[in-house]
Amino acid sequence: MSTFDWESIVPATPLDQIPGDIQRLRKGFRSGKTLDLNYRLDQIRNLHYVLRDNVEAIKDAVYKDLGRPKHETDLCEVGFLWGEFNNVVANLKKWAADEDVKTNLQYSISSPKIRKRPLGNVLIISPWNYPFMLTVSPLIGALAAGNTVAVKFSEMAPHTSKIVGDLCTKALDPDVFQAIQGGVPVVTKTLEQKFDKIMYTGNHTVGKIIATAANKYLTPVILELGGKSPVFVTKNCKNIKLAAKRALWGKVVNAGQTCVAPDYVIVEPEVEQEFIDACKYWINEFYSGKIDQYNPDFAKIATPNHWNRLTSMLSKSKGEIITGGNTDEKTRFIAPTVVAKVPDNDSLMEDEIFGPLLPILTARSVEEGIKYVHENHDTPLAMYVFTDKASEGDYIQSQINSGGLIFNDTLIHVGCVQAPFGGVGMSGYGAYHGEDSFLAFTHRQTYLNQPKLLEPLQDVRYAPYTKTKRSMVKNLLLVGPIFPRTGSVYPNVLIRIFRKIWFWVLIVAIGAAGAKALL
């Protein structure tokens, strides 16, 4: 595993072929075939069964790329994807249905609705760390929304990119899907083409390049960029041992090569030593007292460059290694390593680690921890708070804006296929999963149908603007505020009822019925 020759595994797409491939997809979209929901569902079904029938080969490929235990691939990729397929197929027709717009009397006669239209031809640039799930999940959403899709697979996971690319090509209509393989020249050539949306999962540096390239055509972009996701362990956490177990699990899965992995720990002084002792205990329990390059339950680092970056970062740290620290360059192995008493300006605290190194900052209060996040790594992709005091959890949540948040666990929010997943600020923008994937690749088009019989009432908008027309606009359209100048902005219940049309219709109906009874 010491060499990394991806082109011998998955040849790059010829550069001169790319413009024609993208043009074919655009022609496929303009054919109109993807507007048919049954066609979309057929494509998604075809994709699912081709992948399901070859899932063992896919897991073998992931192992070749990352040395990841197959159990972790089942847990973190396969299980999620099967749930995502089922969720989309079960709900697509509901998601795609026109929405009625709740509006006022002026527009209700025009029956305003929202139609979910596909954007067109989209590009998905997938990452190497979860090369199955993070490729297929957005692909499902883009197909469900009725788009044609080009996927640029990651050359950093060549075995997985090859088999998943080949299987997608086999399953899907060539008019709607194109696999693109290769490195920087290929992605550069691909970004020269016009797309209707681009999704990129990866690091900040490349994310900025993607956004700049997309700007040429004003193409909207979804960026999933990761960041340094903090773990708070407060003195109000009643089970420090469990907190350490769950925080470590989030770090050691896939050898820490997870965009939402716990990146560092902020622990209060009262529980610092207990947390450190618990980390030692659980690493020993997870790996039966021995963790080296031959352990079958721990993944390897993806490439030599990533291994070199991580080992350099660790060697420069001024913290105290309390467990782990052993490495093997030939197999790209780095043991799960916990580093305590890490200073704020440490090498481990400069950038997202993206590996099995877990720094524990010098102990501090919750307030000091919040200040550190604000001043150094605000808007993380995820945040994990271990506390049993609800008000404290609410306070931390109110102070730090993160893409996602879990109380008393790590990572699991990513697997909730019904909820949106995405970043904020420097951790990216846009969200996907489930219905949010469908909407991410959809244009919500408002449309109305104006009856011709209403034309006499529309005369007020045409010149000449007579005194009568100005009076009508003033009395009918220039409405007053529904909120007072002072006091509570939100009116009380009785006032809200009095302003409802149905209330006055009811009053008139009751009055009419009463008058009829008297007669």
Backbone torsions as a table, in degrees:
resi	resn	phi	psi	omega
1	MET	NA	7.8	-174.6
2	SER	-79.2	-22.8	178.7
3	THR	-100.7	162.1	-178.2
4	PHE	-142.7	87.3	-179.1
5	ASP	-114.1	82.6	-173.0
6	TRP	-69.6	-30.0	-175.1
7	GLU	-67.9	-22.0	176.2
8	SER	-75.4	-14.1	-178.4
9	ILE	-100.9	-44.4	-179.0
10	VAL	-136.1	99.4	-178.4
11	PRO	-59.3	145.9	179.8
12	ALA	-70.8	146.0	173.3
13	THR	-65.5	129.2	178.3
14	PRO	-56.1	135.1	-175.9
15	LEU	-60.8	-39.2	-177.2
16	ASP	-73.4	-8.8	179.6
17	GLN	-86.3	-24.0	-170.4
18	ILE	-63.4	-47.8	-179.4
19	PRO	-57.7	-40.5	179.7
20	GLY	-66.7	-38.0	178.0
21	ASP	-62.8	-43.2	-179.0
22	ILE	-68.7	-37.9	177.8
23	GLN	-64.1	-36.7	177.4
24	ARG	-62.9	-41.1	178.0
25	LEU	-65.0	-39.9	179.3
26	ARG	-65.2	-38.6	176.3
27	LYS	-65.2	-38.4	177.5
28	GLY	-62.4	-39.4	178.0
29	PHE	-66.1	-43.0	-177.4
30	ARG	-68.8	-14.3	176.3
31	SER	-66.8	-21.5	178.3
32	GLY	87.6	-2.0	-175.2
33	LYS	-65.7	-28.5	-176.9
34	THR	-77.8	-6.3	177.0
35	LEU	-71.9	-20.8	-179.0
36	ASP	-78.9	117.0	-178.7
37	LEU	-61.2	-37.5	179.7
38	ASN	-65.0	-35.4	175.6
39	TYR	-62.9	-45.5	179.1
40	ARG	-60.2	-45.6	-179.3
41	LEU	-63.5	-37.1	176.5
42	ASP	-62.1	-42.9	179.0
43	GLN	-62.8	-43.5	-179.6
44	ILE	-65.8	-41.1	177.5
45	ARG	-63.0	-46.0	178.6
46	ASN	-56.8	-44.2	-179.6
47	LEU	-62.7	-45.1	-177.9
48	HIS	-58.5	-49.8	-173.8
49	TYR	-72.3	-31.0	174.0
50	VAL	-65.6	-42.4	179.0
51	LEU	-69.0	-43.8	-179.9
52	ARG	-60.8	-42.8	-177.7
53	ASP	-67.5	-17.7	-177.1
54	ASN	-120.5	20.8	-172.3
55	VAL	-66.0	-32.6	178.9
56	GLU	-66.1	-38.8	177.5
57	ALA	-66.9	-35.3	177.3
58	ILE	-65.2	-43.4	179.0
59	LYS	-65.2	-35.4	174.6
60	ASP	-61.8	-41.3	-180.0
61	ALA	-65.2	-42.4	177.5
62	VAL	-60.9	-40.8	178.0
63	TYR	-62.1	-41.5	178.8
64	LYS	-62.8	-36.0	-178.2
65	ASP	-78.8	-42.0	-169.5
66	LEU	-120.3	-5.8	-175.2
67	GLY	61.9	23.0	-174.6
68	ARG	-81.2	134.7	175.6
69	PRO	-56.2	139.6	-178.7
70	LYS	-63.2	-29.3	176.9
71	HIS	-59.7	-40.9	178.3
72	GLU	-67.3	-36.0	178.3
73	THR	-66.1	-41.3	174.4
74	ASP	-60.7	-45.1	-174.7
75	LEU	-68.8	-41.8	-169.6
76	CYS	-104.4	-14.1	-178.5
77	GLU	-125.4	-58.3	-172.0
78	VAL	-65.1	-49.5	-178.9
79	GLY	-58.2	-42.6	178.2
80	PHE	-61.3	-45.6	-175.5
81	LEU	-65.8	-41.3	178.5
82	TRP	-61.9	-38.0	175.7
83	GLY	-66.0	-37.2	178.8
84	GLU	-65.2	-43.6	176.4
85	PHE	-57.7	-49.0	-178.0
86	ASN	-62.8	-40.7	-179.2
87	ASN	-64.0	-42.2	-179.5
88	VAL	-67.9	-46.4	-178.6
89	VAL	-63.7	-38.8	-178.3
90	ALA	-68.8	-26.9	-169.9
91	ASN	-119.1	-4.6	-171.7
92	LEU	-57.5	-45.5	-177.0
93	LYS	-64.0	-34.4	176.3
94	LYS	-68.5	-44.5	179.8
95	TRP	-62.8	-37.5	-173.6
96	ALA	-82.4	-11.2	-177.4
97	ALA	-66.1	147.9	175.6
98	ASP	-60.1	144.2	177.0
99	GLU	-102.3	133.6	169.7
100	ASP	-77.0	140.2	-179.7
101	VAL	-98.8	124.2	174.9
102	LYS	-78.4	119.7	-174.2
103	THR	-141.6	-173.6	-179.2
104	ASN	-89.5	178.1	-175.5
105	LEU	-60.5	-34.8	-178.0
106	GLN	-56.9	-40.7	-175.6
107	TYR	-102.1	-12.6	-175.5
108	SER	-62.1	-31.2	-179.7
109	ILE	-67.4	-24.7	-179.4
110	SER	-86.1	-0.5	176.5
111	SER	49.5	59.6	-179.8
112	PRO	-66.2	138.7	179.3
113	LYS	-138.2	166.7	175.8
114	ILE	-121.2	125.3	177.0
115	ARG	-106.6	136.9	180.0
116	LYS	-91.7	103.6	-177.7
117	ARG	-104.7	141.0	175.1
118	PRO	-64.7	150.1	-178.7
119	LEU	-75.0	-36.1	-178.4
120	GLY	139.8	-117.6	-178.7
121	ASN	-109.1	120.2	-174.9
122	VAL	-118.0	156.9	179.4
123	LEU	-117.8	130.4	174.6
124	ILE	-116.3	122.0	177.7
125	ILE	-106.8	108.1	-169.9
126	SER	-94.3	156.2	-177.8
127	PRO	-94.9	178.4	-175.9
128	TRP	-98.6	-18.3	-168.8
129	ASN	-76.6	-35.3	170.0
130	TYR	-129.1	73.5	-165.3
131	PRO	-71.2	-14.4	176.6
132	PHE	-88.6	-60.0	-176.1
133	MET	-63.6	-46.4	-173.4
134	LEU	-78.5	-1.2	169.7
135	THR	-97.4	-49.7	-172.3
136	VAL	-76.9	-34.5	-177.4
137	SER	-59.2	-53.6	176.9
138	PRO	-66.9	-28.6	176.8
139	LEU	-62.0	-43.0	177.6
140	ILE	-58.4	-46.1	-178.6
141	GLY	-63.2	-41.8	-179.3
142	ALA	-66.6	-40.7	177.3
143	LEU	-67.6	-41.4	179.6
144	ALA	-60.3	-34.6	-179.9
145	ALA	-78.8	-7.0	175.7
146	GLY	94.0	21.0	-179.4
147	ASN	-93.5	161.7	162.7
148	THR	-93.2	149.6	-167.1
149	VAL	-136.4	129.6	166.5
150	ALA	-105.6	131.3	177.8
151	VAL	-115.3	120.0	171.6
152	LYS	-90.7	108.4	-178.8
153	PHE	-79.6	157.2	-177.5
154	SER	-83.3	128.1	176.3
155	GLU	-73.8	-12.7	179.3
156	MET	-76.7	-13.1	174.9
157	ALA	-127.3	67.4	-166.8
158	PRO	-65.8	-38.1	-179.1
159	HIS	-64.4	-44.4	179.9
160	THR	-69.6	-41.5	179.7
161	SER	-60.5	-38.9	-179.3
162	LYS	-67.3	-50.9	-174.9
163	ILE	-69.4	-41.5	179.9
164	VAL	-68.6	-39.0	176.2
165	GLY	-62.0	-44.1	179.5
166	ASP	-65.2	-41.0	-179.0
167	LEU	-68.0	-40.3	177.2
168	CYS	-63.4	-40.7	178.3
169	THR	-63.0	-39.6	178.7
170	LYS	-67.1	-38.0	-172.9
171	ALA	-80.8	-33.2	-166.8
172	LEU	-104.8	151.9	176.5
173	ASP	-60.1	127.0	179.9
174	PRO	-62.1	-16.8	176.0
175	ASP	-73.7	-15.7	-174.9
176	VAL	-121.5	-7.1	-177.6
177	PHE	-141.0	141.7	174.5
178	GLN	-142.2	125.2	173.1
179	ALA	-88.0	133.8	177.7
180	ILE	-123.7	126.6	-178.0
181	GLN	-119.0	146.4	175.2
182	GLY	141.8	-178.4	-176.7
183	GLY	-101.2	-145.5	-172.6
184	VAL	-59.8	-45.2	179.7
185	PRO	-59.8	-36.0	-178.7
186	VAL	-70.0	-46.5	-179.1
187	VAL	-67.6	-32.4	177.0
188	THR	-64.1	-46.3	178.2
189	LYS	-64.2	-39.0	179.8
190	THR	-64.0	-40.6	-178.1
191	LEU	-71.9	-12.1	174.0
192	GLU	-74.2	-16.5	-178.1
193	GLN	-83.9	160.5	179.2
194	LYS	-88.7	128.3	174.8
195	PHE	-125.7	162.4	179.1
196	ASP	-96.0	-13.6	169.1
197	LYS	-165.8	148.1	178.0
198	ILE	-127.3	134.7	172.8
199	MET	-119.3	130.4	179.9
200	TYR	-130.5	132.8	173.1
201	THR	-117.7	122.4	-177.8
202	GLY	169.1	-144.8	-174.0
203	ASN	-98.2	169.8	-175.6
204	HIS	-65.0	-40.5	-176.2
205	THR	-60.0	-51.2	179.5
206	VAL	-69.7	-34.3	177.6
207	GLY	-56.6	-40.6	178.1
208	LYS	-66.2	-37.0	177.6
209	ILE	-65.0	-42.9	179.0
210	ILE	-60.9	-47.1	-178.3
211	ALA	-62.9	-38.3	178.9
212	THR	-65.7	-43.7	179.3
213	ALA	-64.6	-39.8	-179.3
214	ALA	-65.4	-27.6	-176.8
215	ASN	-63.9	-23.7	-179.7
216	LYS	-56.6	-39.4	-179.0
217	TYR	-109.4	13.1	-175.5
218	LEU	54.4	38.7	-178.6
219	THR	-80.0	126.4	176.5
220	PRO	-67.6	150.1	-173.9
221	VAL	-132.4	140.8	165.8
222	ILE	-104.3	124.4	179.3
223	LEU	-119.0	121.2	173.2
224	GLU	-110.9	103.9	-164.0
225	LEU	-115.3	-3.1	178.4
226	GLY	72.1	-148.7	-176.3
227	GLY	137.3	-176.6	-179.1
228	LYS	-90.7	100.5	-176.1
229	SER	-87.4	118.0	-175.2
230	PRO	-84.1	154.6	170.3
231	VAL	-116.0	124.4	173.4
232	PHE	-100.4	127.9	171.9
233	VAL	-121.3	110.3	-173.3
234	THR	-101.5	164.9	178.8
235	LYS	-66.5	-12.6	178.5
236	ASN	-91.9	6.5	172.7
237	CYS	-81.3	119.9	-173.5
238	LYS	-83.2	-15.9	-178.3
239	ASN	-130.7	82.3	-177.8
240	ILE	-64.7	-35.9	-179.4
241	LYS	-62.2	-42.3	177.7
242	LEU	-68.7	-38.2	177.7
243	ALA	-59.3	-44.1	179.0
244	ALA	-64.4	-40.5	-179.8
245	LYS	-60.4	-47.3	-176.6
246	ARG	-73.2	-36.7	177.4
247	ALA	-65.9	-42.5	179.0
248	LEU	-65.9	-40.0	177.5
249	TRP	-56.7	-44.8	179.1
250	GLY	-61.7	-27.5	179.8
251	LYS	-85.7	-36.6	-172.7
252	VAL	-86.5	-21.4	177.3
253	VAL	-57.8	131.6	-178.7
254	ASN	55.6	31.1	180.0
255	ALA	54.1	36.1	176.3
256	GLY	75.8	4.8	-177.7
257	GLN	-89.4	63.4	-175.8
258	THR	-135.1	132.0	-174.2
259	CYS	-64.0	-25.2	-179.9
260	VAL	-108.1	17.4	178.7
261	ALA	-63.4	145.3	171.8
262	PRO	-55.4	125.1	-175.4
263	ASP	-96.7	-34.1	178.1
264	TYR	-159.3	163.0	-175.2
265	VAL	-117.1	133.0	170.8
266	ILE	-110.1	113.2	-174.9
267	VAL	-123.7	142.3	179.2
268	GLU	-77.9	150.5	-175.0
269	PRO	-57.0	-34.9	-175.9
270	GLU	-62.3	-24.2	-176.2
271	VAL	-124.3	10.8	-175.9
272	GLU	-60.0	-53.3	-175.8
273	GLN	-66.0	-36.7	178.1
274	GLU	-63.4	-38.7	179.1
275	PHE	-68.4	-42.4	178.7
276	ILE	-60.9	-46.0	179.4
277	ASP	-62.1	-38.1	179.6
278	ALA	-67.0	-36.0	177.2
279	CYS	-62.9	-43.2	177.3
280	LYS	-60.4	-43.4	-177.4
281	TYR	-61.8	-46.2	-173.4
282	TRP	-74.1	-34.9	175.5
283	ILE	-61.0	-40.7	177.6
284	ASN	-64.2	-40.5	-180.0
285	GLU	-69.6	-43.1	-178.0
286	PHE	-59.2	-39.8	-170.0
287	TYR	-119.5	25.1	172.8
288	SER	53.4	36.6	175.1
289	GLY	80.3	-1.1	-178.9
290	LYS	-143.9	124.9	177.0
291	ILE	-132.1	112.0	176.9
292	ASP	-142.7	-172.5	-174.0
293	GLN	-66.8	-11.0	-178.6
294	TYR	-97.5	-2.3	-178.4
295	ASN	-68.9	125.3	-175.3
296	PRO	-78.0	-7.7	-174.5
297	ASP	-103.8	17.0	-177.5
298	PHE	-139.5	132.0	-176.6
299	ALA	-75.4	168.0	176.9
300	LYS	-105.6	169.6	178.0
301	ILE	-80.8	143.1	-167.0
302	ALA	-63.5	-45.7	-173.9
303	THR	-139.0	161.4	176.3
304	PRO	-57.5	-38.6	-179.8
305	ASN	-63.5	-41.5	178.3
306	HIS	-66.2	-40.3	178.3
307	TRP	-62.0	-44.5	179.9
308	ASN	-63.1	-41.0	179.7
309	ARG	-62.2	-45.2	-177.4
310	LEU	-67.8	-44.6	-179.2
311	THR	-67.5	-33.4	175.6
312	SER	-66.2	-42.7	178.3
313	MET	-59.4	-44.2	-178.4
314	LEU	-68.4	-40.0	-177.5
315	SER	-65.7	-26.2	-178.7
316	LYS	-90.1	-6.4	-175.7
317	SER	-68.0	142.6	177.0
318	LYS	-96.9	3.1	179.7
319	GLY	-78.7	177.7	-177.7
320	GLU	-104.4	113.7	178.5
321	ILE	-70.9	118.6	-177.7
322	ILE	-103.2	-17.4	173.7
323	THR	-160.3	146.5	-179.2
324	GLY	84.0	-149.7	-179.9
325	GLY	98.5	-15.9	-179.5
326	ASN	-82.3	144.7	-175.0
327	THR	-139.5	164.7	174.0
328	ASP	-146.8	113.1	-174.7
329	GLU	-67.7	-38.2	-175.9
330	LYS	-60.0	-41.1	-179.0
331	THR	-98.5	3.3	-178.1
332	ARG	56.7	44.7	-179.3
333	PHE	-99.9	135.7	168.8
334	ILE	-134.6	123.3	-178.5
335	ALA	-66.6	151.1	171.9
336	PRO	-59.7	121.2	-169.3
337	THR	-125.6	124.4	176.9
338	VAL	-107.4	128.0	-177.2
339	VAL	-119.4	118.6	-176.6
340	ALA	-98.1	165.6	176.0
341	LYS	52.4	45.9	-178.4
342	VAL	-83.2	126.1	178.4
343	PRO	-72.4	159.4	-175.4
344	ASP	-61.5	-32.2	-177.0
345	ASN	-96.2	22.1	-176.4
346	ASP	-70.9	159.0	177.8
347	SER	-61.0	-29.3	-179.9
348	LEU	-75.2	-10.1	-175.3
349	MET	-109.6	9.3	-177.7
350	GLU	-79.9	-50.6	-176.8
351	ASP	-133.3	171.7	174.3
352	GLU	-56.3	132.9	-174.3
353	ILE	-75.5	-51.8	179.3
354	PHE	57.1	50.6	179.3
355	GLY	-171.8	179.0	-171.1
356	PRO	-83.8	39.4	178.5
357	LEU	-111.6	125.2	-178.0
358	LEU	-121.6	101.6	176.3
359	PRO	-81.0	138.6	172.5
360	ILE	-109.0	112.6	-179.0
361	LEU	-62.0	155.5	173.0
362	THR	-51.8	137.4	-171.5
363	ALA	-57.8	145.8	-179.3
364	ARG	-160.7	168.7	179.6
365	SER	-75.3	167.9	176.2
366	VAL	-58.9	-43.8	-179.4
367	GLU	-61.2	-43.1	178.7
368	GLU	-66.8	-33.8	176.8
369	GLY	-65.9	-42.8	177.3
370	ILE	-61.3	-42.6	178.5
371	LYS	-61.1	-41.3	179.2
372	TYR	-61.2	-46.2	179.7
373	VAL	-59.9	-45.8	-179.7
374	HIS	-58.3	-41.0	-172.0
375	GLU	-87.4	-13.8	-173.5
376	ASN	-126.0	-46.4	-173.5
377	HIS	-141.7	59.0	-178.5
378	ASP	-72.2	167.4	-178.4
379	THR	49.7	55.9	175.9
380	PRO	-70.2	161.9	178.9
381	LEU	-69.6	-32.1	178.6
382	ALA	-144.8	160.9	174.8
383	MET	-145.7	141.2	-177.2
384	TYR	-126.3	125.7	-174.7
385	VAL	-123.6	117.4	178.2
386	PHE	-102.8	103.9	178.5
387	THR	-156.1	152.4	174.6
388	ASP	-111.0	12.7	176.8
389	LYS	-107.8	106.7	-172.8
390	ALA	-57.6	-41.1	-177.6
391	SER	-65.0	-34.3	177.9
392	GLU	-68.1	-42.6	176.9
393	GLY	-61.4	-43.7	178.3
394	ASP	-60.9	-38.7	-178.8
395	TYR	-66.3	-45.8	179.2
396	ILE	-62.2	-41.3	178.2
397	GLN	-60.9	-37.7	-178.2
398	SER	-72.8	-21.0	-174.2
399	GLN	-94.5	-25.1	-175.6
400	ILE	-122.3	127.0	-179.7
401	ASN	-94.0	106.5	-179.1
402	SER	-120.1	159.0	178.9
403	GLY	-61.0	-43.8	177.3
404	GLY	-142.3	164.1	-177.3
405	LEU	-147.0	135.3	173.5
406	ILE	-128.1	133.3	170.7
407	PHE	-92.5	125.5	171.4
408	ASN	66.9	29.0	170.4
409	ASP	-168.1	179.8	179.2
410	THR	-136.8	155.6	169.3
411	LEU	69.2	-30.8	-163.1
412	ILE	-65.1	-19.4	-178.7
413	HIS	-64.5	-25.7	-179.5
414	VAL	-63.9	-30.6	-176.8
415	GLY	-81.4	-5.4	-179.6
416	CYS	-81.0	96.3	-171.8
417	VAL	-68.8	-15.5	-178.8
418	GLN	-88.3	-7.3	-175.3
419	ALA	-113.4	148.6	179.7
420	PRO	-69.4	146.2	175.2
421	PHE	-126.7	128.2	179.1
422	GLY	-179.4	173.9	-177.3
423	GLY	-100.8	-176.0	177.7
424	VAL	-148.5	143.2	179.9
425	GLY	61.0	-127.7	-177.0
426	MET	-70.3	-12.6	178.2
427	SER	-90.0	5.4	174.2
428	GLY	118.6	-178.2	176.3
429	TYR	-150.2	153.8	-172.4
430	GLY	92.9	155.8	-179.1
431	ALA	-142.2	156.9	178.0
432	TYR	-149.9	-176.3	-171.8
433	HIS	101.9	134.8	175.5
434	GLY	57.4	-135.8	-179.3
435	GLU	-62.5	-30.4	179.1
436	ASP	-67.5	-29.5	172.7
437	SER	-65.9	-44.8	177.7
438	PHE	-58.4	-46.8	-178.3
439	LEU	-70.4	-30.2	-179.3
440	ALA	-62.5	-28.8	-178.8
441	PHE	-110.6	26.6	-175.8
442	THR	-127.0	144.3	168.2
443	HIS	-100.7	123.0	178.6
444	ARG	-88.4	99.6	-173.1
445	GLN	-93.5	118.9	175.4
446	THR	-81.2	133.6	174.9
447	TYR	-141.8	149.3	-179.2
448	LEU	-130.3	159.7	174.9
449	ASN	-127.5	104.7	-173.8
450	GLN	-88.5	115.0	-179.8
451	PRO	-64.0	140.5	179.0
452	LYS	-69.5	-26.7	-177.8
453	LEU	-64.3	-17.4	-178.7
454	LEU	-87.6	2.5	-175.1
455	GLU	-55.6	-40.3	177.8
456	PRO	-56.9	-34.1	179.9
457	LEU	-75.4	-18.9	-179.4
458	GLN	-86.2	-4.3	-176.3
459	ASP	-59.9	-23.2	-177.3
460	VAL	-63.0	-21.4	-175.6
461	ARG	-89.7	-10.4	-177.4
462	TYR	-96.6	146.0	172.8
463	ALA	-69.2	153.6	1.7
464	PRO	-77.6	148.3	-177.8
465	TYR	-88.0	87.1	-175.6
466	THR	-76.5	170.4	178.4
467	LYS	-60.7	-38.9	179.7
468	THR	-64.1	-42.2	179.4
469	LYS	-65.9	-40.7	178.6
470	ARG	-63.9	-37.8	178.3
471	SER	-65.4	-41.2	179.0
472	MET	-63.1	-44.0	178.8
473	VAL	-61.8	-43.2	-178.5
474	LYS	-63.2	-42.0	-174.9
475	ASN	-82.7	-29.0	-174.2
476	LEU	-102.6	-31.7	-173.1
477	LEU	-107.2	-33.6	-176.9
478	LEU	-84.9	69.4	-173.6
479	VAL	-73.5	156.1	176.9
480	GLY	-82.3	169.0	-179.3
481	PRO	-70.3	150.2	176.6
482	ILE	-91.8	3.6	-178.1
483	PHE	-124.1	147.7	-177.7
484	PRO	-75.0	162.3	178.1
485	ARG	-68.3	-34.1	179.8
486	THR	-132.8	173.2	179.9
487	GLY	79.1	-159.5	-179.0
488	SER	-66.7	129.2	179.9
489	VAL	-69.0	-38.5	-176.8
490	TYR	-86.7	120.3	-175.8
491	PRO	-68.1	159.1	179.4
492	ASN	-73.4	174.5	-172.4
493	VAL	-61.3	-42.8	-177.2
494	LEU	-63.1	-41.9	179.6
495	ILE	-65.3	-39.7	179.0
496	ARG	-63.4	-38.0	178.3
497	ILE	-67.1	-42.5	-178.4
498	PHE	-62.0	-24.7	-177.2
499	ARG	-88.8	-2.3	179.7
500	LYS	-84.6	134.7	179.1
501	ILE	-60.3	-39.4	-177.1
502	TRP	-62.6	-29.2	179.5
503	PHE	-65.0	-44.2	-178.0
504	TRP	-75.0	-30.6	173.1
505	VAL	-62.5	-42.0	178.4
506	LEU	-63.5	-42.3	179.2
507	ILE	-62.0	-44.8	179.1
508	VAL	-63.0	-41.4	-179.5
509	ALA	-64.5	-42.3	178.7
510	ILE	-64.3	-41.9	178.8
511	GLY	-63.4	-42.0	179.3
512	ALA	-64.2	-40.8	178.9
513	ALA	-64.9	-39.7	178.9
514	GLY	-65.6	-41.2	179.4
515	ALA	-64.5	-39.7	179.6
516	LYS	-63.9	-38.6	-180.0
517	ALA	-65.7	-36.7	179.4
518	LEU	-67.6	-31.5	179.1
519	LEU	-74.9	NA	NA
